[in-house]
Amino acid sequence: MTAPPLSANGSARATPQWPDGTAIHPVAFVTERKTDHRVISELPPALNRRAVALPSGVKQTPELELLSVPCDRPDEGDWCDRAREWVAVNGPAAVQTITFQGAVLVWGIGRAAVLAPVSRLPALESVLSEVAHYEAELRETETRLGELWPELEADAGPAFDFDDKAARQHDRLAKRYGQLLGLRARLTRVLPYVLTPHVYPPSLASQVSERLRERLRQRHRVEMIQEQLEVFERVYDTLGQKANDYKTARKGHILEMVIIVMLAAQLVLSLFAILTTGE
């Protein structure tokens, strides 16, 4: 998809023109590659995803819009400023710019741009798409954990005083614990790649990936997510144990009552037999 001159909201500008070959790639992360998809990046096997450029006319919402600008000297002219303006559609505060070995990468929420010589564009496009996937996974995990905090505060009470009312919430607590396991699994899948050590010997792509992940504070955010998950898991582990203990104790009480009733019935029958036979 060839890119026209763009303003901050993606609409056309009259002047000046972008370099020849400039294109916007709507990127999606898919499990199955179709013949009309251009693969930008093959993500690690554990993720079972590949970043593809959606062809024009496809009604699939892209997860990343990638502006690719071929230029030997990105610092010449106003291309970097215009790329930042285009990326900053969701606000300039979220924009990160990295200049490295004659290439410029601009990162924002849902949009990214790369300005580099033609020979370097494929590797840098691949880096941006990979980091975009890791970032999307971390953001989704952070968002869903944030939504669960009020639920945790409401559920924490029965951890010390489990009763019939709490027992009736057993299915909901089990569902919540299942959600936490899903978030833990989701984080575990991207963890090795977010926390990957520096590559040696370093390449342009590996160094850009490391710098971008550092700028996005992905390592620190992973640590915070893990700490939050540990708090959630500790509370719901306690609730699960309390629920099982409560159910076991209740079954024991019911069994005791049944035994008492059976013994009482046997005693009544024995007394009745003694009275009727006169023995």
Helices and strands as residue ranges (DSSP letters): E 23-30, E 38-42, G 45-47, E 50-53, E 64-70, H 79-87, G 88-90, G 92-94, E 96-100, E 103-108, E 111-116, G 118-120, H 121-155, G 157-159, H 164-167, H 170-194, H 204-215, H 218-277
